[in-house]
Amino acid sequence: MNSLSPERVQVVLVGIGGYGHYYLEELLKEEASGRCRLTAAVEPFPENADLALTLKQSSVPLFDRLEDVFAAKLPVDLVVI
């Protein structure tokens, strides 16, 4: 990155099913535009989340618990719950 462009915010989304599906859609758009990076997602029931496969195909790690994200020592600036 050059000195004039801000670094991308490293985001973890907790809950990708239900309303979380809509947050995930928006975060994926923001990531595609270069505004953020989806570092990981947390979902205890990924079989019920429509976009779980999309995350897997995009190499975004999917965890069962938020504690596991922190244990993995991934870069995180923002957690959206």
Residue pairs with C-beta under 8 A, 6 or more apart in sequence:
1 7
8 34
8 35
8 36
8 37
9 35
9 36
9 37
9 77
9 78
10 36
10 37
10 39
10 74
10 75
10 76
10 77
10 78
11 27
11 36
11 37
11 38
11 39
11 76
11 77
11 78
11 79
11 80
12 38
12 39
12 40
12 41
12 42
12 66
12 69
12 74
12 76
12 78
12 79
12 80
13 20
13 23
13 24
13 27
13 38
13 41
13 42
13 80
14 20
14 41
14 42
14 66
14 79
14 80
14 81
15 23
15 42
15 43
15 81
16 23
16 24
16 41
16 42
16 43
16 46
16 49
16 51
16 52
16 55
16 62
17 43
17 45
17 48
17 49
17 50
20 43
20 49
21 49
21 50
21 51
23 80
24 41
24 51
24 55
25 51
27 36
27 38
27 80
28 38
28 51
28 54
28 58
30 36
31 37
31 38
38 55
38 58
38 60
39 60
39 61
39 69
39 74
39 75
39 76
40 60
40 61
40 62
40 63
40 69
40 72
40 74
40 76
41 55
41 60
41 61
41 62
41 63
42 62
42 63
42 64
42 65
42 66
42 68
42 69
43 49
43 52
43 62
43 63
43 64
44 64
44 65
46 52
46 62
52 62
55 62
56 62
61 69
61 72
61 74
63 69
63 72
66 79
69 76
70 76
